[in-house]
Amino acid sequence: MVSIDTFRQLALSFPQTAEQPHFEKTSFRVNKKIFATLDVKNTRACLMLSEVDQSVFSAFDKSVIYPVPNKWGKQGATFVELKTVRKSMLKDAMKQAYNKIIAKK
C-alpha cells in the first residue's frame, strides 16, 4: 500500500515538478505537462505512460495497474490503485511517466 502522502512525496521528488489542482484532483507537472494525477477520494492515481510502458506495468496485475477505460487509456493514461500497489512498482512507473514528459521537451 502507498499512502497519499507517500505518493505526493514520490511525485515531488522528480526535478522541477509542480503540484497544481486539476479539476477535482491534484496534478503533478513538469514543463507545464501532467505526468501524474492523484484522486484522494478514490485512493487512486493516474500516470501518463507510453502505450508500451502501460502494457508492461498492466501485465503485472490488472487489478493494481490498468488502462483508463476510455480514449485516454488508449493513449497511455493508466490507473494505479494506491491501496494495493507496491511502492517500488509505483516509483518505477512514475519515473517512466516523468521521463516521457521530459523526453518531449
Secondary structure, DSSP 8 states (H G I E B T S, - for coil): ---HHHHHHHHHTSTT-EEEEETTEEEEEETTEEEEEEETTTTEEEEE--HHHHHHHHTT-TTTEEE-SSTTGGGTEEEEETTT--HHHHHHHHHHHHHHHHHH-
